[in-house]
């Protein structure tokens, strides 16, 4: 009977240890879940910002093209005026 009691006590101790470890693992998985949600939200925000920046870059390039066309037109006019003055 003493051996059975000792074995049951050892099983209870092992079970308690397993339950404690399971609790630690459960909390760790929950923390990972929360972190993953935060990272997903941050990634979504960064993706939105990247889309906005790309659109703004396209607009800036279009504006730059218009400026370059205008500068070229001014150069042409100045070149013709200088040629006529010569």
PDB file with one MODEL, atoms N, CA, C and O in Angstrom:
MODEL        1
ATOM      1  N   UNK A   1       0.821  -1.198   0.000  1.00  0.00           N
ATOM      2  CA  UNK A   1       0.000   0.000   0.000  1.00  0.00           C
ATOM      3  C   UNK A   1       0.863   1.259   0.000  1.00  0.00           C
ATOM      4  O   UNK A   1       0.494   2.258  -0.618  1.00  0.00           O
ATOM      5  N   UNK A   2       1.963   1.225   0.660  1.00  0.00           N
ATOM      6  CA  UNK A   2       2.860   2.365   0.704  1.00  0.00           C
ATOM      7  C   UNK A   2       3.403   2.707  -0.670  1.00  0.00           C
ATOM      8  O   UNK A   2       3.548   3.881  -1.010  1.00  0.00           O
ATOM      9  N   UNK A   3       3.702   1.690  -1.458  1.00  0.00           N
ATOM     10  CA  UNK A   3       4.226   1.906  -2.815  1.00  0.00           C
ATOM     11  C   UNK A   3       3.169   2.548  -3.698  1.00  0.00           C
ATOM     12  O   UNK A   3       3.472   3.462  -4.465  1.00  0.00           O
ATOM     13  N   UNK A   4       1.933   2.077  -3.598  1.00  0.00           N
ATOM     14  CA  UNK A   4       0.841   2.659  -4.385  1.00  0.00           C
ATOM     15  C   UNK A   4       0.617   4.119  -3.992  1.00  0.00           C
ATOM     16  O   UNK A   4       0.385   4.965  -4.855  1.00  0.00           O
ATOM     17  N   UNK A   5       0.684   4.408  -2.731  1.00  0.00           N
ATOM     18  CA  UNK A   5       0.504   5.782  -2.264  1.00  0.00           C
ATOM     19  C   UNK A   5       1.610   6.670  -2.811  1.00  0.00           C
ATOM     20  O   UNK A   5       1.360   7.787  -3.264  1.00  0.00           O
ATOM     21  N   UNK A   6       2.833   6.161  -2.765  1.00  0.00           N
ATOM     22  CA  UNK A   6       3.971   6.920  -3.275  1.00  0.00           C
ATOM     23  C   UNK A   6       3.835   7.153  -4.787  1.00  0.00           C
ATOM     24  O   UNK A   6       4.118   8.245  -5.279  1.00  0.00           O
ATOM     25  N   UNK A   7       3.399   6.116  -5.521  1.00  0.00           N
ATOM     26  CA  UNK A   7       3.219   6.246  -6.967  1.00  0.00           C
ATOM     27  C   UNK A   7       2.107   7.231  -7.298  1.00  0.00           C
ATOM     28  O   UNK A   7       2.227   8.031  -8.227  1.00  0.00           O
ATOM     29  N   UNK A   8       1.022   7.165  -6.531  1.00  0.00           N
ATOM     30  CA  UNK A   8      -0.083   8.121  -6.756  1.00  0.00           C
ATOM     31  C   UNK A   8       0.374   9.540  -6.454  1.00  0.00           C
ATOM     32  O   UNK A   8       0.023  10.472  -7.178  1.00  0.00           O
ATOM     33  N   UNK A   9       1.146   9.709  -5.403  1.00  0.00           N
ATOM     34  CA  UNK A   9       1.658  11.036  -5.061  1.00  0.00           C
ATOM     35  C   UNK A   9       2.575  11.543  -6.177  1.00  0.00           C
ATOM     36  O   UNK A   9       2.526  12.721  -6.531  1.00  0.00           O
ATOM     37  N   UNK A  10       3.404  10.665  -6.729  1.00  0.00           N
ATOM     38  CA  UNK A  10       4.288  11.040  -7.823  1.00  0.00           C
ATOM     39  C   UNK A  10       3.471  11.404  -9.056  1.00  0.00           C
ATOM     40  O   UNK A  10       3.803  12.364  -9.752  1.00  0.00           O
ATOM     41  N   UNK A  11       2.410  10.656  -9.338  1.00  0.00           N
ATOM     42  CA  UNK A  11       1.531  10.963 -10.471  1.00  0.00           C
ATOM     43  C   UNK A  11       0.851  12.308 -10.263  1.00  0.00           C
ATOM     44  O   UNK A  11       0.743  13.103 -11.196  1.00  0.00           O
ATOM     45  N   UNK A  12       0.392  12.565  -9.035  1.00  0.00           N
ATOM     46  CA  UNK A  12      -0.252  13.844  -8.741  1.00  0.00           C
ATOM     47  C   UNK A  12       0.735  14.999  -8.930  1.00  0.00           C
ATOM     48  O   UNK A  12       0.388  16.058  -9.454  1.00  0.00           O
ATOM     49  N   UNK A  13       1.965  14.767  -8.493  1.00  0.00           N
ATOM     50  CA  UNK A  13       2.989  15.795  -8.656  1.00  0.00           C
ATOM     51  C   UNK A  13       3.280  16.033 -10.132  1.00  0.00           C
ATOM     52  O   UNK A  13       3.388  17.177 -10.572  1.00  0.00           O
ATOM     53  N   UNK A  14       3.405  14.956 -10.890  1.00  0.00           N
ATOM     54  CA  UNK A  14       3.631  15.076 -12.339  1.00  0.00           C
ATOM     55  C   UNK A  14       2.468  15.795 -13.006  1.00  0.00           C
ATOM     56  O   UNK A  14       2.673  16.653 -13.865  1.00  0.00           O
ATOM     57  N   UNK A  15       1.252  15.448 -12.613  1.00  0.00           N
ATOM     58  CA  UNK A  15       0.069  16.085 -13.182  1.00  0.00           C
ATOM     59  C   UNK A  15       0.053  17.570 -12.852  1.00  0.00           C
ATOM     60  O   UNK A  15      -0.280  18.394 -13.703  1.00  0.00           O
ATOM     61  N   UNK A  16       0.410  17.910 -11.629  1.00  0.00           N
ATOM     62  CA  UNK A  16       0.474  19.323 -11.235  1.00  0.00           C
ATOM     63  C   UNK A  16       1.515  20.076 -12.047  1.00  0.00           C
ATOM     64  O   UNK A  16       1.292  21.209 -12.474  1.00  0.00           O
ATOM     65  N   UNK A  17       2.657  19.430 -12.252  1.00  0.00           N
ATOM     66  CA  UNK A  17       3.714  20.044 -13.062  1.00  0.00           C
ATOM     67  C   UNK A  17       3.239  20.250 -14.495  1.00  0.00           C
ATOM     68  O   UNK A  17       3.473  21.306 -15.082  1.00  0.00           O
ATOM     69  N   UNK A  18       2.580  19.256 -15.054  1.00  0.00           N
ATOM     70  CA  UNK A  18       2.063  19.366 -16.421  1.00  0.00           C
ATOM     71  C   UNK A  18       1.014  20.473 -16.531  1.00  0.00           C
ATOM     72  O   UNK A  18       1.001  21.232 -17.500  1.00  0.00           O
ATOM     73  N   UNK A  19       0.142  20.557 -15.538  1.00  0.00           N
ATOM     74  CA  UNK A  19      -0.876  21.616 -15.554  1.00  0.00           C
ATOM     75  C   UNK A  19      -0.217  22.986 -15.482  1.00  0.00           C
ATOM     76  O   UNK A  19      -0.649  23.914 -16.166  1.00  0.00           O
ATOM     77  N   UNK A  20       0.826  23.127 -14.662  1.00  0.00           N
ATOM     78  CA  UNK A  20       1.530  24.405 -14.557  1.00  0.00           C
ATOM     79  C   UNK A  20       2.196  24.753 -15.883  1.00  0.00           C
ATOM     80  O   UNK A  20       2.114  25.890 -16.347  1.00  0.00           O
ATOM     81  N   UNK A  21       2.856  23.765 -16.490  1.00  0.00           N
ATOM     82  CA  UNK A  21       3.502  23.994 -17.780  1.00  0.00           C
ATOM     83  C   UNK A  21       2.478  24.324 -18.854  1.00  0.00           C
ATOM     84  O   UNK A  21       2.718  25.181 -19.704  1.00  0.00           O
ATOM     85  N   UNK A  22       1.357  23.656 -18.820  1.00  0.00           N
ATOM     86  CA  UNK A  22       0.297  23.935 -19.783  1.00  0.00           C
ATOM     87  C   UNK A  22      -0.197  25.374 -19.627  1.00  0.00           C
ATOM     88  O   UNK A  22      -0.457  26.062 -20.615  1.00  0.00           O
ATOM     89  N   UNK A  23      -0.320  25.813 -18.392  1.00  0.00           N
ATOM     90  CA  UNK A  23      -0.729  27.201 -18.152  1.00  0.00           C
ATOM     91  C   UNK A  23       0.276  28.187 -18.718  1.00  0.00           C
ATOM     92  O   UNK A  23      -0.105  29.196 -19.311  1.00  0.00           O
ATOM     93  N   UNK A  24       1.553  27.901 -18.538  1.00  0.00           N
ATOM     94  CA  UNK A  24       2.603  28.765 -19.082  1.00  0.00           C
ATOM     95  C   UNK A  24       2.512  28.792 -20.604  1.00  0.00           C
ATOM     96  O   UNK A  24       2.584  29.856 -21.219  1.00  0.00           O
ATOM     97  N   UNK A  25       2.354  27.619 -21.203  1.00  0.00           N
ATOM     98  CA  UNK A  25       2.254  27.540 -22.667  1.00  0.00           C
ATOM     99  C   UNK A  25       1.003  28.265 -23.168  1.00  0.00           C
ATOM    100  O   UNK A  25       1.049  28.939 -24.197  1.00  0.00           O
ATOM    101  N   UNK A  26      -0.082  28.134 -22.468  1.00  0.00           N
ATOM    102  CA  UNK A  26      -1.318  28.807 -22.861  1.00  0.00           C
ATOM    103  C   UNK A  26      -1.129  30.320 -22.834  1.00  0.00           C
ATOM    104  O   UNK A  26      -1.557  31.016 -23.754  1.00  0.00           O
ATOM    105  N   UNK A  27      -0.488  30.832 -21.781  1.00  0.00           N
ATOM    106  CA  UNK A  27      -0.245  32.280 -21.691  1.00  0.00           C
ATOM    107  C   UNK A  27       0.722  32.739 -22.778  1.00  0.00           C
ATOM    108  O   UNK A  27       0.568  33.824 -23.340  1.00  0.00           O
ATOM    109  N   UNK A  28       1.709  31.913 -23.067  1.00  0.00           N
ATOM    110  CA  UNK A  28       2.657  32.247 -24.130  1.00  0.00           C
ATOM    111  C   UNK A  28       1.963  32.312 -25.484  1.00  0.00           C
ATOM    112  O   UNK A  28       2.202  33.235 -26.262  1.00  0.00           O
ATOM    113  N   UNK A  29       1.114  31.346 -25.766  1.00  0.00           N
ATOM    114  CA  UNK A  29       0.374  31.340 -27.030  1.00  0.00           C
ATOM    115  C   UNK A  29      -0.546  32.554 -27.108  1.00  0.00           C
ATOM    116  O   UNK A  29      -0.676  33.161 -28.171  1.00  0.00           O
ATOM    117  N   UNK A  30      -1.179  32.914 -26.004  1.00  0.00           N
ATOM    118  CA  UNK A  30      -2.043  34.095 -25.982  1.00  0.00           C
ATOM    119  C   UNK A  30      -1.222  35.359 -26.246  1.00  0.00           C
ATOM    120  O   UNK A  30      -1.656  36.239 -26.989  1.00  0.00           O
ATOM    121  N   UNK A  31      -0.042  35.448 -25.639  1.00  0.00           N
ATOM    122  CA  UNK A  31       0.820  36.615 -25.867  1.00  0.00           C
ATOM    123  C   UNK A  31       1.258  36.685 -27.328  1.00  0.00           C
ATOM    124  O   UNK A  31       1.306  37.768 -27.912  1.00  0.00           O
ATOM    125  N   UNK A  32       1.572  35.545 -27.912  1.00  0.00           N
ATOM    126  CA  UNK A  32       1.948  35.509 -29.329  1.00  0.00           C
ATOM    127  C   UNK A  32       0.770  35.956 -30.194  1.00  0.00           C
ATOM    128  O   UNK A  32       0.950  36.688 -31.168  1.00  0.00           O
ATOM    129  N   UNK A  33      -0.416  35.518 -29.839  1.00  0.00           N
ATOM    130  CA  UNK A  33      -1.619  35.902 -30.579  1.00  0.00           C
ATOM    131  C   UNK A  33      -1.816  37.418 -30.545  1.00  0.00           C
ATOM    132  O   UNK A  33      -2.086  38.040 -31.572  1.00  0.00           O
ATOM    133  N   UNK A  34      -1.680  37.998 -29.370  1.00  0.00           N
ATOM    134  CA  UNK A  34      -1.849  39.445 -29.226  1.00  0.00           C
ATOM    135  C   UNK A  34      -0.776  40.182 -30.038  1.00  0.00           C
ATOM    136  O   UNK A  34      -1.070  41.153 -30.735  1.00  0.00           O
ATOM    137  N   UNK A  35       0.459  39.710 -29.940  1.00  0.00           N
ATOM    138  CA  UNK A  35       1.557  40.326 -30.684  1.00  0.00           C
ATOM    139  C   UNK A  35       1.316  40.225 -32.184  1.00  0.00           C
ATOM    140  O   UNK A  35       1.564  41.179 -32.922  1.00  0.00           O
ATOM    141  N   UNK A  36       0.835  39.072 -32.634  1.00  0.00           N
ATOM    142  CA  UNK A  36       0.556  38.887 -34.057  1.00  0.00           C
ATOM    143  C   UNK A  36      -0.540  39.847 -34.518  1.00  0.00           C
ATOM    144  O   UNK A  36      -0.451  40.408 -35.611  1.00  0.00           O
ATOM    145  N   UNK A  37      -1.560  40.038 -33.704  1.00  0.00           N
ATOM    146  CA  UNK A  37      -2.624  40.982 -34.060  1.00  0.00           C
ATOM    147  C   UNK A  37      -2.069  42.403 -34.168  1.00  0.00           C
ATOM    148  O   UNK A  37      -2.416  43.145 -35.087  1.00  0.00           O
ATOM    149  N   UNK A  38      -1.205  42.774 -33.220  1.00  0.00           N
ATOM    150  CA  UNK A  38      -0.607  44.105 -33.255  1.00  0.00           C
ATOM    151  C   UNK A  38       0.256  44.271 -34.501  1.00  0.00           C
ATOM    152  O   UNK A  38       0.212  45.311 -35.158  1.00  0.00           O
ATOM    153  N   UNK A  39       1.035  43.250 -34.820  1.00  0.00           N
ATOM    154  CA  UNK A  39       1.893  43.329 -36.000  1.00  0.00           C
ATOM    155  C   UNK A  39       1.064  43.383 -37.281  1.00  0.00           C
ATOM    156  O   UNK A  39       1.413  44.093 -38.223  1.00  0.00           O
ATOM    157  N   UNK A  40      -0.016  42.643 -37.311  1.00  0.00           N
ATOM    158  CA  UNK A  40      -0.896  42.665 -38.487  1.00  0.00           C
ATOM    159  C   UNK A  40      -1.505  44.049 -38.662  1.00  0.00           C
ATOM    160  O   UNK A  40      -1.576  44.559 -39.780  1.00  0.00           O
ATOM    161  N   UNK A  41      -1.941  44.658 -37.572  1.00  0.00           N
ATOM    162  CA  UNK A  41      -2.511  46.013 -37.639  1.00  0.00           C
ATOM    163  C   UNK A  41      -1.461  47.015 -38.117  1.00  0.00           C
ATOM    164  O   UNK A  41      -1.749  47.885 -38.938  1.00  0.00           O
ATOM    165  N   UNK A  42      -0.242  46.884 -37.596  1.00  0.00           N
ATOM    166  CA  UNK A  42       0.841  47.777 -38.006  1.00  0.00           C
ATOM    167  C   UNK A  42       1.171  47.580 -39.477  1.00  0.00           C
ATOM    168  O   UNK A  42       1.372  48.550 -40.207  1.00  0.00           O
ATOM    169  N   UNK A  43       1.225  46.331 -39.911  1.00  0.00           N
ATOM    170  CA  UNK A  43       1.506  46.038 -41.311  1.00  0.00           C
ATOM    171  C   UNK A  43       0.414  46.610 -42.220  1.00  0.00           C
ATOM    172  O   UNK A  43       0.706  47.158 -43.282  1.00  0.00           O
ATOM    173  N   UNK A  44      -0.827  46.478 -41.797  1.00  0.00           N
ATOM    174  CA  UNK A  44      -1.938  47.025 -42.581  1.00  0.00           C
ATOM    175  C   UNK A  44      -1.801  48.552 -42.687  1.00  0.00           C
ATOM    176  O   UNK A  44      -1.996  49.132 -43.755  1.00  0.00           O
ATOM    177  N   UNK A  45      -1.465  49.185 -41.568  1.00  0.00           N
ATOM    178  CA  UNK A  45      -1.281  50.640 -41.554  1.00  0.00           C
ATOM    179  C   UNK A  45      -0.132  51.041 -42.482  1.00  0.00           C
ATOM    180  O   UNK A  45      -0.249  52.001 -43.243  1.00  0.00           O
ATOM    181  N   UNK A  46       0.965  50.310 -42.413  1.00  0.00           N
ATOM    182  CA  UNK A  46       2.104  50.616 -43.280  1.00  0.00           C
ATOM    183  C   UNK A  46       1.764  50.393 -44.748  1.00  0.00           C
ATOM    184  O   UNK A  46       2.214  51.147 -45.611  1.00  0.00           O
ATOM    185  N   UNK A  47       0.985  49.380 -45.031  1.00  0.00           N
ATOM    186  CA  UNK A  47       0.567  49.125 -46.414  1.00  0.00           C
ATOM    187  C   UNK A  47      -0.294  50.274 -46.931  1.00  0.00           C
ATOM    188  O   UNK A  47      -0.138  50.707 -48.073  1.00  0.00           O
ATOM    189  N   UNK A  48      -1.198  50.764 -46.092  1.00  0.00           N
ATOM    190  CA  UNK A  48      -2.030  51.910 -46.472  1.00  0.00           C
ATOM    191  C   UNK A  48      -1.167  53.143 -46.721  1.00  0.00           C
ATOM    192  O   UNK A  48      -1.374  53.867 -47.695  1.00  0.00           O
ATOM    193  N   UNK A  49      -0.204  53.377 -45.841  1.00  0.00           N
ATOM    194  CA  UNK A  49       0.685  54.530 -46.003  1.00  0.00           C
ATOM    195  C   UNK A  49       1.514  54.399 -47.274  1.00  0.00           C
ATOM    196  O   UNK A  49       1.741  55.389 -47.970  1.00  0.00           O
ATOM    197  N   UNK A  50       1.966  53.195 -47.579  1.00  0.00           N
ATOM    198  CA  UNK A  50       2.746  52.971 -48.799  1.00  0.00           C
ATOM    199  C   UNK A  50       1.907  53.263 -50.035  1.00  0.00           C
ATOM    200  O   UNK A  50       2.389  53.879 -50.985  1.00  0.00           O
ATOM    201  N   UNK A  51       0.646  52.821 -50.025  1.00  0.00           N
ATOM    202  CA  UNK A  51      -0.251  53.115 -51.150  1.00  0.00           C
ATOM    203  C   UNK A  51      -0.403  54.623 -51.332  1.00  0.00           C
ATOM    204  O   UNK A  51      -0.346  55.129 -52.452  1.00  0.00           O
ATOM    205  N   UNK A  52      -0.598  55.336 -50.225  1.00  0.00           N
ATOM    206  CA  UNK A  52      -0.741  56.798 -50.294  1.00  0.00           C
ATOM    207  C   UNK A  52       0.529  57.443 -50.837  1.00  0.00           C
ATOM    208  O   UNK A  52       0.465  58.340 -51.678  1.00  0.00           O
ATOM    209  N   UNK A  53       1.678  56.988 -50.359  1.00  0.00           N
ATOM    210  CA  UNK A  53       2.944  57.551 -50.832  1.00  0.00           C
ATOM    211  C   UNK A  53       3.157  57.291 -52.320  1.00  0.00           C
ATOM    212  O   UNK A  53       3.657  58.152 -53.044  1.00  0.00           O
ATOM    213  N   UNK A  54       2.777  56.107 -52.766  1.00  0.00           N
ATOM    214  CA  UNK A  54       2.910  55.805 -54.202  1.00  0.00           C
ATOM    215  C   UNK A  54       2.032  56.733 -55.029  1.00  0.00           C
ATOM    216  O   UNK A  54       2.456  57.230 -56.072  1.00  0.00           O
ATOM    217  N   UNK A  55       0.810  56.966 -54.564  1.00  0.00           N
ATOM    218  CA  UNK A  55      -0.096  57.863 -55.285  1.00  0.00           C
ATOM    219  C   UNK A  55       0.459  59.284 -55.294  1.00  0.00           C
ATOM    220  O   UNK A  55       0.436  59.963 -56.321  1.00  0.00           O
ATOM    221  N   UNK A  56       0.952  59.723 -54.150  1.00  0.00           N
ATOM    222  CA  UNK A  56       1.521  61.067 -54.074  1.00  0.00           C
ATOM    223  C   UNK A  56       2.754  61.179 -54.956  1.00  0.00           C
ATOM    224  O   UNK A  56       2.980  62.225 -55.565  1.00  0.00           O
ATOM    225  N   UNK A  57       3.548  60.135 -55.038  1.00  0.00           N
ATOM    226  CA  UNK A  57       4.727  60.132 -55.901  1.00  0.00           C
ATOM    227  C   UNK A  57       4.317  60.244 -57.364  1.00  0.00           C
ATOM    228  O   UNK A  57       4.938  60.975 -58.135  1.00  0.00           O
ATOM    229  N   UNK A  58       3.264  59.512 -57.746  1.00  0.00           N
ATOM    230  CA  UNK A  58       2.764  59.619 -59.125  1.00  0.00           C
ATOM    231  C   UNK A  58       2.324  61.049 -59.416  1.00  0.00           C
ATOM    232  O   UNK A  58       2.610  61.579 -60.490  1.00  0.00           O
ATOM    233  N   UNK A  59       1.633  61.677 -58.469  1.00  0.00           N
ATOM    234  CA  UNK A  59       1.178  63.056 -58.657  1.00  0.00           C
ATOM    235  C   UNK A  59       2.368  64.006 -58.779  1.00  0.00           C
ATOM    236  O   UNK A  59       2.365  64.907 -59.618  1.00  0.00           O
ATOM    237  N   UNK A  60       3.379  63.803 -57.946  1.00  0.00           N
ATOM    238  CA  UNK A  60       4.572  64.649 -58.015  1.00  0.00           C
ATOM    239  C   UNK A  60       5.284  64.481 -59.353  1.00  0.00           C
ATOM    240  O   UNK A  60       5.743  65.460 -59.942  1.00  0.00           O
ATOM    241  N   UNK A  61       5.376  63.251 -59.828  1.00  0.00           N
ATOM    242  CA  UNK A  61       6.026  63.009 -61.124  1.00  0.00           C
ATOM    243  C   UNK A  61       5.255  63.678 -62.250  1.00  0.00           C
ATOM    244  O   UNK A  61       5.846  64.249 -63.166  1.00  0.00           O
ATOM    245  N   UNK A  62       3.940  63.602 -62.174  1.00  0.00           N
ATOM    246  CA  UNK A  62       3.114  64.248 -63.209  1.00  0.00           C
ATOM    247  C   UNK A  62       3.333  65.759 -63.170  1.00  0.00           C
ATOM    248  O   UNK A  62       3.448  66.395 -64.218  1.00  0.00           O
ATOM    249  N   UNK A  63       3.390  66.330 -61.984  1.00  0.00           N
ATOM    250  CA  UNK A  63       3.648  67.765 -61.851  1.00  0.00           C
ATOM    251  C   UNK A  63       5.035  68.125 -62.355  1.00  0.00           C
ATOM    252  O   UNK A  63       5.216  69.157 -63.001  1.00  0.00           O
ATOM    253  N   UNK A  64       6.003  67.284 -62.065  1.00  0.00           N
ATOM    254  CA  UNK A  64       7.364  67.525 -62.528  1.00  0.00           C
ATOM    255  C   UNK A  64       7.421  67.485 -64.061  1.00  0.00           C
ATOM    256  O   UNK A  64       8.115  68.290 -64.681  1.00  0.00           O
ATOM    257  N   UNK A  65       6.695  66.552 -64.659  1.00  0.00           N
ATOM    258  CA  UNK A  65       6.656  66.475 -66.125  1.00  0.00           C
ATOM    259  C   UNK A  65       6.083  67.756 -66.714  1.00  0.00           C
ATOM    260  O   UNK A  65       6.593  68.272 -67.709  1.00  0.00           O
ATOM    261  N   UNK A  66       5.009  68.274 -66.090  1.00  0.00           N
ATOM    262  CA  UNK A  66       4.422  69.526 -66.596  1.00  0.00           C
ATOM    263  C   UNK A  66       5.415  70.677 -66.474  1.00  0.00           C
ATOM    264  O   UNK A  66       5.498  71.524 -67.363  1.00  0.00           O
ATOM    265  N   UNK A  67       6.157  70.710 -65.393  1.00  0.00           N
ATOM    266  CA  UNK A  67       7.159  71.761 -65.203  1.00  0.00           C
ATOM    267  C   UNK A  67       8.246  71.640 -66.259  1.00  0.00           C
ATOM    268  O   UNK A  67       8.658  72.638 -66.850  1.00  0.00           O
ATOM    269  N   UNK A  68       8.710  70.421 -66.497  1.00  0.00           N
ATOM    270  CA  UNK A  68       9.760  70.228 -67.496  1.00  0.00           C
ATOM    271  C   UNK A  68       9.289  70.623 -68.895  1.00  0.00           C
ATOM    272  O   UNK A  68      10.052  71.197 -69.672  1.00  0.00           O
ATOM    273  N   UNK A  69       8.049  70.319 -69.207  1.00  0.00           N
ATOM    274  CA  UNK A  69       7.496  70.729 -70.507  1.00  0.00           C
ATOM    275  C   UNK A  69       7.465  72.251 -70.588  1.00  0.00           C
ATOM    276  O   UNK A  69       7.806  72.830 -71.619  1.00  0.00           O
ATOM    277  N   UNK A  70       7.053  72.899 -69.494  1.00  0.00           N
ATOM    278  CA  UNK A  70       7.017  74.364 -69.461  1.00  0.00           C
ATOM    279  C   UNK A  70       8.403  74.971 -69.593  1.00  0.00           C
ATOM    280  O   UNK A  70       8.585  75.948 -70.321  1.00  0.00           O
ATOM    281  N   UNK A  71       9.377  74.406 -68.900  1.00  0.00           N
ATOM    282  CA  UNK A  71      10.756  74.904 -68.989  1.00  0.00           C
ATOM    283  C   UNK A  71      11.274  74.747 -70.411  1.00  0.00           C
ATOM    284  O   UNK A  71      11.923  75.648 -70.942  1.00  0.00           O
ATOM    285  N   UNK A  72      10.993  73.616 -71.021  1.00  0.00           N
ATOM    286  CA  UNK A  72      11.415  73.389 -72.409  1.00  0.00           C
ATOM    287  C   UNK A  72      10.775  74.405 -73.347  1.00  0.00           C
ATOM    288  O   UNK A  72      11.430  74.910 -74.258  1.00  0.00           O
ATOM    289  N   UNK A  73       9.498  74.706 -73.127  1.00  0.00           N
ATOM    290  CA  UNK A  73       8.816  75.700 -73.962  1.00  0.00           C
ATOM    291  C   UNK A  73       9.450  77.074 -73.774  1.00  0.00           C
ATOM    292  O   UNK A  73       9.629  77.809 -74.745  1.00  0.00           O
ATOM    293  N   UNK A  74       9.785  77.422 -72.559  1.00  0.00           N
ATOM    294  CA  UNK A  74      10.428  78.717 -72.280  1.00  0.00           C
ATOM    295  C   UNK A  74      11.793  78.777 -72.969  1.00  0.00           C
ATOM    296  O   UNK A  74      12.157  79.799 -73.551  1.00  0.00           O
ATOM    297  N   UNK A  75      12.543  77.676 -72.899  1.00  0.00           N
ATOM    298  CA  UNK A  75      13.851  77.637 -73.565  1.00  0.00           C
ATOM    299  C   UNK A  75      13.700  77.828 -75.078  1.00  0.00           C
ATOM    300  O   UNK A  75      14.492  78.526 -75.711  1.00  0.00           O
ATOM    301  N   UNK A  76      12.679  77.200 -75.634  1.00  0.00           N
ATOM    302  CA  UNK A  76      12.450  77.346 -77.078  1.00  0.00           C
ATOM    303  C   UNK A  76      12.148  78.789 -77.439  1.00  0.00           C
ATOM    304  O   UNK A  76      12.688  79.324 -78.408  1.00  0.00           O
ATOM    305  N   UNK A  77      11.274  79.419 -76.648  1.00  0.00           N
ATOM    306  CA  UNK A  77      10.914  80.814 -76.915  1.00  0.00           C
ATOM    307  C   UNK A  77      12.149  81.711 -76.778  1.00  0.00           C
ATOM    308  O   UNK A  77      12.401  82.572 -77.621  1.00  0.00           O
ATOM    309  N   UNK A  78      12.908  81.498 -75.710  1.00  0.00           N
ATOM    310  CA  UNK A  78      14.119  82.305 -75.513  1.00  0.00           C
ATOM    311  C   UNK A  78      15.126  82.065 -76.636  1.00  0.00           C
ATOM    312  O   UNK A  78      15.784  82.991 -77.110  1.00  0.00           O
ATOM    313  N   UNK A  79      15.228  80.814 -77.044  1.00  0.00           N
ATOM    314  CA  UNK A  79      16.158  80.502 -78.145  1.00  0.00           C
ATOM    315  C   UNK A  79      15.742  81.194 -79.425  1.00  0.00           C
ATOM    316  O   UNK A  79      16.586  81.732 -80.141  1.00  0.00           O
ATOM    317  N   UNK A  80      14.446  81.187 -79.725  1.00  0.00           N
ATOM    318  CA  UNK A  80      13.958  81.869 -80.943  1.00  0.00           C
ATOM    319  C   UNK A  80      14.180  83.375 -80.841  1.00  0.00           C
ATOM    320  O   UNK A  80      14.573  84.014 -81.817  1.00  0.00           O
ATOM    321  N   UNK A  81      13.930  83.939 -79.665  1.00  0.00           N
ATOM    322  CA  UNK A  81      14.109  85.378 -79.484  1.00  0.00           C
ATOM    323  C   UNK A  81      15.584  85.756 -79.659  1.00  0.00           C
ATOM    324  O   UNK A  81      15.906  86.776 -80.268  1.00  0.00           O
ATOM    325  N   UNK A  82      16.469  84.922 -79.117  1.00  0.00           N
ATOM    326  CA  UNK A  82      17.895  85.212 -79.270  1.00  0.00           C
ATOM    327  C   UNK A  82      18.321  85.071 -80.718  1.00  0.00           C
ATOM    328  O   UNK A  82      19.153  85.837 -81.204  1.00  0.00           O
ATOM    329  N   UNK A  83      17.748  84.084 -81.412  1.00  0.00           N
ATOM    330  CA  UNK A  83      18.093  83.872 -82.822  1.00  0.00           C
ATOM    331  C   UNK A  83      17.588  85.049 -83.657  1.00  0.00           C
ATOM    332  O   UNK A  83      18.266  85.465 -84.596  1.00  0.00           O
ATOM    333  N   UNK A  84      16.415  85.593 -83.335  1.00  0.00           N
ATOM    334  CA  UNK A  84      15.848  86.710 -84.074  1.00  0.00           C
ATOM    335  C   UNK A  84      16.637  87.989 -83.813  1.00  0.00           C
ATOM    336  O   UNK A  84      16.739  88.844 -84.692  1.00  0.00           O
ATOM    337  N   UNK A  85      17.191  88.125 -82.622  1.00  0.00           N
ATOM    338  CA  UNK A  85      17.968  89.313 -82.274  1.00  0.00           C
ATOM    339  C   UNK A  85      19.336  89.309 -82.946  1.00  0.00           C
ATOM    340  O   UNK A  85      19.979  90.351 -83.070  1.00  0.00           O
ATOM    341  N   UNK A  86      19.767  88.150 -83.371  1.00  0.00           N
ATOM    342  CA  UNK A  86      21.114  88.056 -83.955  1.00  0.00           C
ATOM    343  C   UNK A  86      21.171  88.532 -85.356  1.00  0.00           C
ATOM    344  O   UNK A  86      22.236  88.512 -85.973  1.00  0.00           O
TER     345      UNK A  86
ENDMDL
END
